[in-house]
Amino acid sequence: MKHLPFDSIYRPDFEVVEKCDGAVSYFPHTDQLPILHRALNLEFRGGLPSGIAKTNAKSDGSRKILLGSAARFFSTLVNGGRRDGLVLLSLYDRELLARLAVVQRVTENTKLGQCHRYMFYAGADFAPEIYLSGKEIIIAQHALERFAERVPQIEGETLSLFLLYFLSGQCVAAPVNSGRAFLMPLD
């Protein structure tokens, strides 16, 4: 069970913990998501110029684009330096406003190995699960390991880069050997 110190000036002396429920673990613990999100959102919004930080559904498109770029850069750059094991991602809501989301990894130990599902918490009114053609996305541990072997990265960034490429890149389903696989083009 993980207990890691939370890396935020807005919540000193706080630990990010993992919840274990039989063969399934949740990191970070579901009860901690609102606390973590609030602190990280304060960090993100506190560093923005006020015109961008106050962007809302009625704002013009250029401000929404600036907010989206800022959220993407913040989540990408901050992920590499985190010591608490948290992963951040920039997601869009229905008004096309970028939201900073805390990624919760749900890991299940099966007889075939570990598999992971992901939930994205970006506030009480926005906690989506992302589906592909109506099916829940489940990633096998060996897929993350192969990704880590093939893609240059800073240690600790494997999951954040994988989710970034998988969710925002162009995946192609192609025949590989005797089966099919998703291929992600990378620079």
CNS distance restraints for C-alpha pairs under 8 A (distance, minus, plus):
assign (resid   1 and name CA) (resid  17 and name CA) 7.44 0.50 0.50
assign (resid   1 and name CA) (resid  18 and name CA) 5.77 0.50 0.50
assign (resid   1 and name CA) (resid  19 and name CA) 7.32 0.50 0.50
assign (resid   1 and name CA) (resid  20 and name CA) 7.13 0.50 0.50
assign (resid   2 and name CA) (resid  16 and name CA) 7.68 0.50 0.50
assign (resid   2 and name CA) (resid  17 and name CA) 5.47 0.50 0.50
assign (resid   2 and name CA) (resid  18 and name CA) 5.24 0.50 0.50
assign (resid   3 and name CA) (resid  15 and name CA) 6.04 0.50 0.50
assign (resid   3 and name CA) (resid  16 and name CA) 5.70 0.50 0.50
assign (resid   3 and name CA) (resid  17 and name CA) 4.64 0.50 0.50
assign (resid   3 and name CA) (resid  18 and name CA) 6.85 0.50 0.50
assign (resid   4 and name CA) (resid  15 and name CA) 5.34 0.50 0.50
assign (resid   4 and name CA) (resid  16 and name CA) 5.19 0.50 0.50
assign (resid   4 and name CA) (resid  17 and name CA) 6.56 0.50 0.50
assign (resid   4 and name CA) (resid  83 and name CA) 7.81 0.50 0.50
assign (resid   4 and name CA) (resid  84 and name CA) 5.24 0.50 0.50
assign (resid   4 and name CA) (resid  85 and name CA) 7.47 0.50 0.50
assign (resid   5 and name CA) (resid  13 and name CA) 7.11 0.50 0.50
assign (resid   5 and name CA) (resid  14 and name CA) 6.00 0.50 0.50
assign (resid   5 and name CA) (resid  15 and name CA) 4.34 0.50 0.50
assign (resid   5 and name CA) (resid  16 and name CA) 6.06 0.50 0.50
assign (resid   5 and name CA) (resid  83 and name CA) 7.80 0.50 0.50
assign (resid   5 and name CA) (resid  84 and name CA) 5.83 0.50 0.50
assign (resid   6 and name CA) (resid  11 and name CA) 7.24 0.50 0.50
assign (resid   6 and name CA) (resid  12 and name CA) 7.19 0.50 0.50
assign (resid   6 and name CA) (resid  13 and name CA) 7.43 0.50 0.50
assign (resid   6 and name CA) (resid  14 and name CA) 5.51 0.50 0.50
assign (resid   6 and name CA) (resid  15 and name CA) 5.12 0.50 0.50
assign (resid   6 and name CA) (resid  16 and name CA) 5.66 0.50 0.50
assign (resid   6 and name CA) (resid  83 and name CA) 7.86 0.50 0.50
assign (resid   6 and name CA) (resid  84 and name CA) 5.45 0.50 0.50
assign (resid   7 and name CA) (resid  11 and name CA) 8.00 0.50 0.50
assign (resid   7 and name CA) (resid  12 and name CA) 7.71 0.50 0.50
assign (resid   7 and name CA) (resid  82 and name CA) 6.72 0.50 0.50
assign (resid   7 and name CA) (resid  83 and name CA) 6.67 0.50 0.50
assign (resid   7 and name CA) (resid  84 and name CA) 6.07 0.50 0.50
assign (resid   8 and name CA) (resid  12 and name CA) 6.44 0.50 0.50
assign (resid   8 and name CA) (resid  39 and name CA) 6.91 0.50 0.50
assign (resid   8 and name CA) (resid  40 and name CA) 7.14 0.50 0.50
assign (resid   8 and name CA) (resid  43 and name CA) 7.85 0.50 0.50
assign (resid  10 and name CA) (resid  39 and name CA) 5.36 0.50 0.50
assign (resid  10 and name CA) (resid  40 and name CA) 7.90 0.50 0.50
assign (resid  10 and name CA) (resid  42 and name CA) 7.60 0.50 0.50
assign (resid  10 and name CA) (resid  43 and name CA) 7.60 0.50 0.50
assign (resid  11 and name CA) (resid  39 and name CA) 6.57 0.50 0.50
assign (resid  16 and name CA) (resid  28 and name CA) 6.19 0.50 0.50
assign (resid  16 and name CA) (resid  29 and name CA) 7.51 0.50 0.50
assign (resid  16 and name CA) (resid  32 and name CA) 7.53 0.50 0.50
assign (resid  16 and name CA) (resid  84 and name CA) 6.87 0.50 0.50
assign (resid  17 and name CA) (resid  27 and name CA) 6.79 0.50 0.50
assign (resid  17 and name CA) (resid  28 and name CA) 5.73 0.50 0.50
assign (resid  17 and name CA) (resid  29 and name CA) 5.81 0.50 0.50
assign (resid  18 and name CA) (resid  25 and name CA) 6.73 0.50 0.50
assign (resid  18 and name CA) (resid  26 and name CA) 5.62 0.50 0.50
assign (resid  18 and name CA) (resid  27 and name CA) 4.64 0.50 0.50
assign (resid  18 and name CA) (resid  28 and name CA) 5.25 0.50 0.50
assign (resid  18 and name CA) (resid  29 and name CA) 5.10 0.50 0.50
assign (resid  19 and name CA) (resid  25 and name CA) 5.52 0.50 0.50
assign (resid  19 and name CA) (resid  26 and name CA) 5.06 0.50 0.50
assign (resid  19 and name CA) (resid  27 and name CA) 6.57 0.50 0.50
assign (resid  19 and name CA) (resid  28 and name CA) 7.29 0.50 0.50
assign (resid  19 and name CA) (resid  29 and name CA) 5.15 0.50 0.50
assign (resid  19 and name CA) (resid  30 and name CA) 7.83 0.50 0.50
assign (resid  20 and name CA) (resid  24 and name CA) 5.98 0.50 0.50
assign (resid  20 and name CA) (resid  25 and name CA) 4.30 0.50 0.50
assign (resid  20 and name CA) (resid  26 and name CA) 6.43 0.50 0.50
assign (resid  21 and name CA) (resid  25 and name CA) 5.97 0.50 0.50
assign (resid  23 and name CA) (resid 108 and name CA) 5.63 0.50 0.50
assign (resid  23 and name CA) (resid 109 and name CA) 5.35 0.50 0.50
assign (resid  23 and name CA) (resid 110 and name CA) 7.65 0.50 0.50
assign (resid  24 and name CA) (resid 106 and name CA) 6.84 0.50 0.50
assign (resid  24 and name CA) (resid 107 and name CA) 5.53 0.50 0.50
assign (resid  24 and name CA) (resid 108 and name CA) 4.41 0.50 0.50
assign (resid  24 and name CA) (resid 109 and name CA) 6.55 0.50 0.50
assign (resid  25 and name CA) (resid 106 and name CA) 5.70 0.50 0.50
assign (resid  25 and name CA) (resid 107 and name CA) 5.20 0.50 0.50
assign (resid  25 and name CA) (resid 108 and name CA) 6.56 0.50 0.50
assign (resid  26 and name CA) (resid  30 and name CA) 7.09 0.50 0.50
assign (resid  26 and name CA) (resid 104 and name CA) 6.71 0.50 0.50
assign (resid  26 and name CA) (resid 105 and name CA) 5.84 0.50 0.50
assign (resid  26 and name CA) (resid 106 and name CA) 4.67 0.50 0.50
assign (resid  26 and name CA) (resid 107 and name CA) 6.53 0.50 0.50
assign (resid  27 and name CA) (resid 104 and name CA) 5.50 0.50 0.50
assign (resid  27 and name CA) (resid 105 and name CA) 5.28 0.50 0.50
assign (resid  27 and name CA) (resid 106 and name CA) 6.61 0.50 0.50
assign (resid  28 and name CA) (resid  32 and name CA) 6.78 0.50 0.50
assign (resid  28 and name CA) (resid  33 and name CA) 7.01 0.50 0.50
assign (resid  28 and name CA) (resid  86 and name CA) 7.35 0.50 0.50
assign (resid  28 and name CA) (resid 104 and name CA) 5.74 0.50 0.50
assign (resid  28 and name CA) (resid 105 and name CA) 7.22 0.50 0.50
assign (resid  29 and name CA) (resid  33 and name CA) 6.91 0.50 0.50
assign (resid  29 and name CA) (resid 104 and name CA) 7.91 0.50 0.50
assign (resid  30 and name CA) (resid 104 and name CA) 7.79 0.50 0.50
assign (resid  32 and name CA) (resid  36 and name CA) 6.13 0.50 0.50
assign (resid  33 and name CA) (resid  37 and name CA) 5.90 0.50 0.50
assign (resid  33 and name CA) (resid 102 and name CA) 7.20 0.50 0.50
assign (resid  33 and name CA) (resid 121 and name CA) 6.71 0.50 0.50
assign (resid  34 and name CA) (resid  38 and name CA) 6.06 0.50 0.50
assign (resid  34 and name CA) (resid 121 and name CA) 7.87 0.50 0.50
assign (resid  34 and name CA) (resid 123 and name CA) 6.67 0.50 0.50
assign (resid  34 and name CA) (resid 124 and name CA) 7.42 0.50 0.50
assign (resid  35 and name CA) (resid  39 and name CA) 6.40 0.50 0.50
assign (resid  36 and name CA) (resid  40 and name CA) 6.17 0.50 0.50
assign (resid  36 and name CA) (resid 102 and name CA) 7.62 0.50 0.50
assign (resid  37 and name CA) (resid  41 and name CA) 5.84 0.50 0.50
assign (resid  37 and name CA) (resid 100 and name CA) 7.91 0.50 0.50
assign (resid  37 and name CA) (resid 101 and name CA) 7.10 0.50 0.50
assign (resid  37 and name CA) (resid 102 and name CA) 6.24 0.50 0.50
assign (resid  37 and name CA) (resid 121 and name CA) 7.39 0.50 0.50
assign (resid  37 and name CA) (resid 122 and name CA) 6.68 0.50 0.50
assign (resid  37 and name CA) (resid 123 and name CA) 7.07 0.50 0.50
assign (resid  38 and name CA) (resid  42 and name CA) 6.15 0.50 0.50
assign (resid  39 and name CA) (resid  43 and name CA) 6.41 0.50 0.50
assign (resid  40 and name CA) (resid  44 and name CA) 6.19 0.50 0.50
assign (resid  41 and name CA) (resid  45 and name CA) 5.95 0.50 0.50
assign (resid  41 and name CA) (resid 100 and name CA) 6.69 0.50 0.50
assign (resid  42 and name CA) (resid  46 and name CA) 5.62 0.50 0.50
assign (resid  43 and name CA) (resid  47 and name CA) 6.58 0.50 0.50
assign (resid  44 and name CA) (resid  48 and name CA) 7.00 0.50 0.50
assign (resid  44 and name CA) (resid  71 and name CA) 7.62 0.50 0.50
assign (resid  44 and name CA) (resid  74 and name CA) 6.97 0.50 0.50
assign (resid  45 and name CA) (resid  53 and name CA) 5.56 0.50 0.50
assign (resid  46 and name CA) (resid  53 and name CA) 7.83 0.50 0.50
assign (resid  48 and name CA) (resid  52 and name CA) 6.36 0.50 0.50
assign (resid  48 and name CA) (resid  53 and name CA) 5.61 0.50 0.50
assign (resid  49 and name CA) (resid  53 and name CA) 6.16 0.50 0.50
assign (resid  50 and name CA) (resid  54 and name CA) 5.98 0.50 0.50
assign (resid  51 and name CA) (resid  55 and name CA) 6.72 0.50 0.50
assign (resid  52 and name CA) (resid  63 and name CA) 6.18 0.50 0.50
assign (resid  52 and name CA) (resid  64 and name CA) 7.99 0.50 0.50
assign (resid  52 and name CA) (resid  66 and name CA) 6.92 0.50 0.50
assign (resid  52 and name CA) (resid  67 and name CA) 5.96 0.50 0.50
assign (resid  53 and name CA) (resid  67 and name CA) 7.39 0.50 0.50
assign (resid  55 and name CA) (resid  59 and name CA) 5.76 0.50 0.50
assign (resid  55 and name CA) (resid  63 and name CA) 6.41 0.50 0.50
assign (resid  55 and name CA) (resid  64 and name CA) 6.64 0.50 0.50
assign (resid  55 and name CA) (resid  67 and name CA) 7.23 0.50 0.50
assign (resid  55 and name CA) (resid  97 and name CA) 7.98 0.50 0.50
assign (resid  56 and name CA) (resid  64 and name CA) 7.87 0.50 0.50
assign (resid  56 and name CA) (resid  97 and name CA) 7.02 0.50 0.50
assign (resid  57 and name CA) (resid  95 and name CA) 5.49 0.50 0.50
assign (resid  57 and name CA) (resid  96 and name CA) 7.65 0.50 0.50
assign (resid  57 and name CA) (resid  97 and name CA) 6.83 0.50 0.50
assign (resid  59 and name CA) (resid  63 and name CA) 6.46 0.50 0.50
assign (resid  59 and name CA) (resid  64 and name CA) 6.89 0.50 0.50
assign (resid  60 and name CA) (resid  64 and name CA) 6.62 0.50 0.50
assign (resid  61 and name CA) (resid  65 and name CA) 6.16 0.50 0.50
assign (resid  62 and name CA) (resid  66 and name CA) 6.23 0.50 0.50
assign (resid  63 and name CA) (resid  67 and name CA) 6.14 0.50 0.50
assign (resid  64 and name CA) (resid  68 and name CA) 6.09 0.50 0.50
assign (resid  64 and name CA) (resid  96 and name CA) 7.15 0.50 0.50
assign (resid  64 and name CA) (resid  97 and name CA) 5.93 0.50 0.50
assign (resid  64 and name CA) (resid  98 and name CA) 7.35 0.50 0.50
assign (resid  65 and name CA) (resid  69 and name CA) 6.16 0.50 0.50
assign (resid  66 and name CA) (resid  70 and name CA) 6.11 0.50 0.50
assign (resid  67 and name CA) (resid  71 and name CA) 6.09 0.50 0.50
assign (resid  67 and name CA) (resid  97 and name CA) 7.42 0.50 0.50
assign (resid  67 and name CA) (resid  98 and name CA) 6.30 0.50 0.50
assign (resid  68 and name CA) (resid  72 and name CA) 6.12 0.50 0.50
assign (resid  68 and name CA) (resid  90 and name CA) 7.45 0.50 0.50
assign (resid  68 and name CA) (resid  92 and name CA) 7.98 0.50 0.50
assign (resid  68 and name CA) (resid  97 and name CA) 6.95 0.50 0.50
assign (resid  68 and name CA) (resid  98 and name CA) 4.80 0.50 0.50
assign (resid  68 and name CA) (resid  99 and name CA) 7.82 0.50 0.50
assign (resid  69 and name CA) (resid  73 and name CA) 6.09 0.50 0.50
assign (resid  70 and name CA) (resid  74 and name CA) 5.97 0.50 0.50
assign (resid  71 and name CA) (resid  75 and name CA) 6.02 0.50 0.50
assign (resid  71 and name CA) (resid  90 and name CA) 5.59 0.50 0.50
assign (resid  71 and name CA) (resid  98 and name CA) 6.53 0.50 0.50
assign (resid  71 and name CA) (resid  99 and name CA) 6.96 0.50 0.50
assign (resid  71 and name CA) (resid 100 and name CA) 6.22 0.50 0.50
assign (resid  72 and name CA) (resid  76 and name CA) 6.01 0.50 0.50
assign (resid  72 and name CA) (resid  89 and name CA) 7.12 0.50 0.50
assign (resid  72 and name CA) (resid  90 and name CA) 5.29 0.50 0.50
assign (resid  73 and name CA) (resid  77 and name CA) 5.85 0.50 0.50
assign (resid  74 and name CA) (resid  78 and name CA) 5.71 0.50 0.50
assign (resid  75 and name CA) (resid  79 and name CA) 5.95 0.50 0.50
assign (resid  75 and name CA) (resid  87 and name CA) 7.97 0.50 0.50
assign (resid  75 and name CA) (resid  88 and name CA) 5.13 0.50 0.50
assign (resid  75 and name CA) (resid  89 and name CA) 5.42 0.50 0.50
assign (resid  75 and name CA) (resid  90 and name CA) 6.40 0.50 0.50
assign (resid  75 and name CA) (resid 100 and name CA) 7.25 0.50 0.50
assign (resid  76 and name CA) (resid  80 and name CA) 7.13 0.50 0.50
assign (resid  76 and name CA) (resid  88 and name CA) 7.54 0.50 0.50
assign (resid  76 and name CA) (resid  89 and name CA) 7.43 0.50 0.50
assign (resid  76 and name CA) (resid 160 and name CA) 7.56 0.50 0.50
assign (resid  77 and name CA) (resid  81 and name CA) 7.31 0.50 0.50
assign (resid  78 and name CA) (resid  82 and name CA) 6.40 0.50 0.50
assign (resid  78 and name CA) (resid  88 and name CA) 7.86 0.50 0.50
assign (resid  79 and name CA) (resid  86 and name CA) 7.45 0.50 0.50
assign (resid  79 and name CA) (resid  87 and name CA) 5.90 0.50 0.50
assign (resid  79 and name CA) (resid  88 and name CA) 6.38 0.50 0.50
assign (resid  79 and name CA) (resid 157 and name CA) 6.49 0.50 0.50
assign (resid  79 and name CA) (resid 160 and name CA) 6.84 0.50 0.50
assign (resid  80 and name CA) (resid 154 and name CA) 6.49 0.50 0.50
assign (resid  80 and name CA) (resid 155 and name CA) 7.57 0.50 0.50
assign (resid  80 and name CA) (resid 156 and name CA) 6.49 0.50 0.50
assign (resid  80 and name CA) (resid 157 and name CA) 5.49 0.50 0.50
assign (resid  82 and name CA) (resid  86 and name CA) 6.85 0.50 0.50
assign (resid  85 and name CA) (resid 156 and name CA) 7.70 0.50 0.50
assign (resid  86 and name CA) (resid 102 and name CA) 7.22 0.50 0.50
assign (resid  86 and name CA) (resid 103 and name CA) 7.17 0.50 0.50
assign (resid  87 and name CA) (resid 102 and name CA) 6.13 0.50 0.50
assign (resid  87 and name CA) (resid 103 and name CA) 5.42 0.50 0.50
assign (resid  87 and name CA) (resid 104 and name CA) 7.91 0.50 0.50
assign (resid  87 and name CA) (resid 159 and name CA) 7.47 0.50 0.50
assign (resid  87 and name CA) (resid 160 and name CA) 5.94 0.50 0.50
assign (resid  88 and name CA) (resid 100 and name CA) 6.78 0.50 0.50
assign (resid  88 and name CA) (resid 101 and name CA) 5.61 0.50 0.50
assign (resid  88 and name CA) (resid 102 and name CA) 4.85 0.50 0.50
assign (resid  88 and name CA) (resid 103 and name CA) 5.84 0.50 0.50
assign (resid  88 and name CA) (resid 160 and name CA) 7.17 0.50 0.50
assign (resid  89 and name CA) (resid 100 and name CA) 5.96 0.50 0.50
assign (resid  89 and name CA) (resid 101 and name CA) 5.17 0.50 0.50
assign (resid  89 and name CA) (resid 102 and name CA) 6.57 0.50 0.50
assign (resid  89 and name CA) (resid 103 and name CA) 6.90 0.50 0.50
assign (resid  89 and name CA) (resid 160 and name CA) 7.42 0.50 0.50
assign (resid  89 and name CA) (resid 164 and name CA) 7.43 0.50 0.50
assign (resid  90 and name CA) (resid  98 and name CA) 6.19 0.50 0.50
assign (resid  90 and name CA) (resid  99 and name CA) 5.62 0.50 0.50
assign (resid  90 and name CA) (resid 100 and name CA) 4.85 0.50 0.50
assign (resid  90 and name CA) (resid 101 and name CA) 5.97 0.50 0.50
assign (resid  91 and name CA) (resid  98 and name CA) 5.49 0.50 0.50
assign (resid  91 and name CA) (resid  99 and name CA) 5.29 0.50 0.50
assign (resid  91 and name CA) (resid 100 and name CA) 6.52 0.50 0.50
assign (resid  91 and name CA) (resid 101 and name CA) 6.67 0.50 0.50
assign (resid  92 and name CA) (resid  96 and name CA) 5.29 0.50 0.50
assign (resid  92 and name CA) (resid  97 and name CA) 5.32 0.50 0.50
assign (resid  92 and name CA) (resid  98 and name CA) 4.44 0.50 0.50
assign (resid  92 and name CA) (resid  99 and name CA) 5.88 0.50 0.50
assign (resid  93 and name CA) (resid  97 and name CA) 5.57 0.50 0.50
assign (resid  93 and name CA) (resid  98 and name CA) 6.63 0.50 0.50
assign (resid  93 and name CA) (resid  99 and name CA) 7.14 0.50 0.50
assign (resid  93 and name CA) (resid 126 and name CA) 7.66 0.50 0.50
assign (resid  99 and name CA) (resid 122 and name CA) 6.24 0.50 0.50
assign (resid 100 and name CA) (resid 122 and name CA) 5.94 0.50 0.50
assign (resid 101 and name CA) (resid 120 and name CA) 5.60 0.50 0.50
assign (resid 101 and name CA) (resid 121 and name CA) 5.09 0.50 0.50
assign (resid 101 and name CA) (resid 122 and name CA) 4.30 0.50 0.50
assign (resid 101 and name CA) (resid 123 and name CA) 7.94 0.50 0.50
assign (resid 102 and name CA) (resid 120 and name CA) 5.67 0.50 0.50
assign (resid 102 and name CA) (resid 121 and name CA) 5.13 0.50 0.50
assign (resid 102 and name CA) (resid 122 and name CA) 6.45 0.50 0.50
assign (resid 103 and name CA) (resid 118 and name CA) 6.54 0.50 0.50
assign (resid 103 and name CA) (resid 119 and name CA) 5.87 0.50 0.50
assign (resid 103 and name CA) (resid 120 and name CA) 4.69 0.50 0.50
assign (resid 103 and name CA) (resid 121 and name CA) 6.43 0.50 0.50
assign (resid 104 and name CA) (resid 118 and name CA) 5.63 0.50 0.50
assign (resid 104 and name CA) (resid 119 and name CA) 5.12 0.50 0.50
assign (resid 104 and name CA) (resid 120 and name CA) 6.14 0.50 0.50
assign (resid 104 and name CA) (resid 121 and name CA) 7.42 0.50 0.50
assign (resid 105 and name CA) (resid 116 and name CA) 6.47 0.50 0.50
assign (resid 105 and name CA) (resid 117 and name CA) 6.02 0.50 0.50
assign (resid 105 and name CA) (resid 118 and name CA) 4.89 0.50 0.50
assign (resid 105 and name CA) (resid 119 and name CA) 6.74 0.50 0.50
assign (resid 106 and name CA) (resid 116 and name CA) 5.55 0.50 0.50
assign (resid 106 and name CA) (resid 117 and name CA) 5.08 0.50 0.50
assign (resid 106 and name CA) (resid 118 and name CA) 5.99 0.50 0.50
assign (resid 106 and name CA) (resid 119 and name CA) 7.75 0.50 0.50
assign (resid 107 and name CA) (resid 114 and name CA) 6.62 0.50 0.50
assign (resid 107 and name CA) (resid 115 and name CA) 5.76 0.50 0.50
assign (resid 107 and name CA) (resid 116 and name CA) 4.56 0.50 0.50
assign (resid 107 and name CA) (resid 117 and name CA) 6.55 0.50 0.50
assign (resid 108 and name CA) (resid 114 and name CA) 5.64 0.50 0.50
assign (resid 108 and name CA) (resid 115 and name CA) 5.47 0.50 0.50
assign (resid 108 and name CA) (resid 116 and name CA) 6.44 0.50 0.50
assign (resid 109 and name CA) (resid 113 and name CA) 5.91 0.50 0.50
assign (resid 109 and name CA) (resid 114 and name CA) 4.57 0.50 0.50
assign (resid 109 and name CA) (resid 115 and name CA) 6.68 0.50 0.50
assign (resid 110 and name CA) (resid 114 and name CA) 5.89 0.50 0.50
assign (resid 110 and name CA) (resid 115 and name CA) 7.46 0.50 0.50
assign (resid 113 and name CA) (resid 140 and name CA) 7.53 0.50 0.50
assign (resid 113 and name CA) (resid 141 and name CA) 7.12 0.50 0.50
assign (resid 114 and name CA) (resid 140 and name CA) 6.14 0.50 0.50
assign (resid 114 and name CA) (resid 141 and name CA) 5.39 0.50 0.50
assign (resid 115 and name CA) (resid 138 and name CA) 6.43 0.50 0.50
assign (resid 115 and name CA) (resid 139 and name CA) 5.56 0.50 0.50
assign (resid 115 and name CA) (resid 140 and name CA) 4.30 0.50 0.50
assign (resid 115 and name CA) (resid 141 and name CA) 5.56 0.50 0.50
assign (resid 116 and name CA) (resid 138 and name CA) 5.52 0.50 0.50
assign (resid 116 and name CA) (resid 139 and name CA) 5.11 0.50 0.50
assign (resid 116 and name CA) (resid 140 and name CA) 6.23 0.50 0.50
assign (resid 116 and name CA) (resid 141 and name CA) 7.09 0.50 0.50
assign (resid 117 and name CA) (resid 136 and name CA) 7.91 0.50 0.50
assign (resid 117 and name CA) (resid 137 and name CA) 6.42 0.50 0.50
assign (resid 117 and name CA) (resid 138 and name CA) 4.98 0.50 0.50
assign (resid 117 and name CA) (resid 139 and name CA) 6.56 0.50 0.50
assign (resid 118 and name CA) (resid 129 and name CA) 7.02 0.50 0.50
assign (resid 118 and name CA) (resid 130 and name CA) 7.99 0.50 0.50
assign (resid 118 and name CA) (resid 137 and name CA) 7.86 0.50 0.50
assign (resid 118 and name CA) (resid 138 and name CA) 7.91 0.50 0.50
assign (resid 119 and name CA) (resid 127 and name CA) 7.09 0.50 0.50
assign (resid 119 and name CA) (resid 128 and name CA) 6.46 0.50 0.50
assign (resid 119 and name CA) (resid 129 and name CA) 5.14 0.50 0.50
assign (resid 119 and name CA) (resid 130 and name CA) 7.57 0.50 0.50
assign (resid 120 and name CA) (resid 127 and name CA) 5.52 0.50 0.50
assign (resid 120 and name CA) (resid 128 and name CA) 5.74 0.50 0.50
assign (resid 120 and name CA) (resid 129 and name CA) 6.47 0.50 0.50
assign (resid 121 and name CA) (resid 126 and name CA) 6.57 0.50 0.50
assign (resid 121 and name CA) (resid 127 and name CA) 4.51 0.50 0.50
assign (resid 121 and name CA) (resid 128 and name CA) 7.05 0.50 0.50
assign (resid 122 and name CA) (resid 126 and name CA) 5.40 0.50 0.50
assign (resid 122 and name CA) (resid 127 and name CA) 5.85 0.50 0.50
assign (resid 123 and name CA) (resid 127 and name CA) 6.59 0.50 0.50
assign (resid 129 and name CA) (resid 136 and name CA) 7.96 0.50 0.50
assign (resid 130 and name CA) (resid 136 and name CA) 6.99 0.50 0.50
assign (resid 130 and name CA) (resid 137 and name CA) 7.07 0.50 0.50
assign (resid 131 and name CA) (resid 135 and name CA) 5.24 0.50 0.50
assign (resid 131 and name CA) (resid 136 and name CA) 4.80 0.50 0.50
assign (resid 131 and name CA) (resid 137 and name CA) 5.81 0.50 0.50
assign (resid 132 and name CA) (resid 136 and name CA) 6.48 0.50 0.50
assign (resid 132 and name CA) (resid 137 and name CA) 6.44 0.50 0.50
assign (resid 139 and name CA) (resid 143 and name CA) 6.74 0.50 0.50
assign (resid 139 and name CA) (resid 144 and name CA) 7.55 0.50 0.50
assign (resid 140 and name CA) (resid 144 and name CA) 6.97 0.50 0.50
assign (resid 141 and name CA) (resid 145 and name CA) 6.34 0.50 0.50
assign (resid 142 and name CA) (resid 146 and name CA) 6.10 0.50 0.50
assign (resid 143 and name CA) (resid 147 and name CA) 6.14 0.50 0.50
assign (resid 144 and name CA) (resid 148 and name CA) 6.16 0.50 0.50
assign (resid 144 and name CA) (resid 158 and name CA) 7.27 0.50 0.50
assign (resid 144 and name CA) (resid 159 and name CA) 7.29 0.50 0.50
assign (resid 144 and name CA) (resid 162 and name CA) 7.46 0.50 0.50
assign (resid 145 and name CA) (resid 149 and name CA) 6.34 0.50 0.50
assign (resid 146 and name CA) (resid 150 and name CA) 6.37 0.50 0.50
assign (resid 147 and name CA) (resid 151 and name CA) 5.99 0.50 0.50
assign (resid 147 and name CA) (resid 158 and name CA) 7.53 0.50 0.50
assign (resid 147 and name CA) (resid 162 and name CA) 7.31 0.50 0.50
assign (resid 148 and name CA) (resid 152 and name CA) 7.53 0.50 0.50
assign (resid 148 and name CA) (resid 153 and name CA) 7.69 0.50 0.50
assign (resid 148 and name CA) (resid 158 and name CA) 5.79 0.50 0.50
assign (resid 153 and name CA) (resid 157 and name CA) 6.41 0.50 0.50
assign (resid 153 and name CA) (resid 158 and name CA) 7.03 0.50 0.50
assign (resid 154 and name CA) (resid 158 and name CA) 7.90 0.50 0.50
assign (resid 157 and name CA) (resid 161 and name CA) 5.99 0.50 0.50
assign (resid 158 and name CA) (resid 162 and name CA) 6.02 0.50 0.50
assign (resid 159 and name CA) (resid 163 and name CA) 6.12 0.50 0.50
assign (resid 160 and name CA) (resid 164 and name CA) 6.02 0.50 0.50
assign (resid 161 and name CA) (resid 165 and name CA) 6.06 0.50 0.50
assign (resid 162 and name CA) (resid 166 and name CA) 5.88 0.50 0.50
assign (resid 163 and name CA) (resid 167 and name CA) 5.70 0.50 0.50
assign (resid 163 and name CA) (resid 168 and name CA) 7.98 0.50 0.50
assign (resid 164 and name CA) (resid 168 and name CA) 5.75 0.50 0.50
assign (resid 164 and name CA) (resid 169 and name CA) 7.34 0.50 0.50
assign (resid 165 and name CA) (resid 169 and name CA) 4.79 0.50 0.50
assign (resid 165 and name CA) (resid 170 and name CA) 7.89 0.50 0.50
assign (resid 165 and name CA) (resid 184 and name CA) 7.23 0.50 0.50
assign (resid 166 and name CA) (resid 170 and name CA) 7.50 0.50 0.50
assign (resid 166 and name CA) (resid 171 and name CA) 6.81 0.50 0.50
assign (resid 166 and name CA) (resid 184 and name CA) 7.18 0.50 0.50
assign (resid 169 and name CA) (resid 184 and name CA) 7.05 0.50 0.50
assign (resid 169 and name CA) (resid 185 and name CA) 7.82 0.50 0.50
assign (resid 170 and name CA) (resid 184 and name CA) 6.38 0.50 0.50
assign (resid 170 and name CA) (resid 185 and name CA) 7.14 0.50 0.50
assign (resid 171 and name CA) (resid 182 and name CA) 5.94 0.50 0.50
assign (resid 171 and name CA) (resid 183 and name CA) 5.54 0.50 0.50
assign (resid 171 and name CA) (resid 184 and name CA) 4.86 0.50 0.50
assign (resid 171 and name CA) (resid 185 and name CA) 7.33 0.50 0.50
assign (resid 172 and name CA) (resid 182 and name CA) 5.38 0.50 0.50
assign (resid 172 and name CA) (resid 183 and name CA) 5.11 0.50 0.50
assign (resid 172 and name CA) (resid 184 and name CA) 6.59 0.50 0.50
assign (resid 173 and name CA) (resid 180 and name CA) 6.59 0.50 0.50
assign (resid 173 and name CA) (resid 181 and name CA) 5.56 0.50 0.50
assign (resid 173 and name CA) (resid 182 and name CA) 4.51 0.50 0.50
assign (resid 173 and name CA) (resid 183 and name CA) 6.29 0.50 0.50
assign (resid 174 and name CA) (resid 180 and name CA) 5.48 0.50 0.50
assign (resid 174 and name CA) (resid 181 and name CA) 5.65 0.50 0.50
assign (resid 174 and name CA) (resid 182 and name CA) 6.38 0.50 0.50
assign (resid 174 and name CA) (resid 183 and name CA) 6.95 0.50 0.50
assign (resid 175 and name CA) (resid 179 and name CA) 5.80 0.50 0.50
assign (resid 175 and name CA) (resid 180 and name CA) 4.34 0.50 0.50
assign (resid 175 and name CA) (resid 181 and name CA) 6.44 0.50 0.50
assign (resid 176 and name CA) (resid 180 and name CA) 5.18 0.50 0.50
assign (resid 176 and name CA) (resid 181 and name CA) 6.16 0.50 0.50
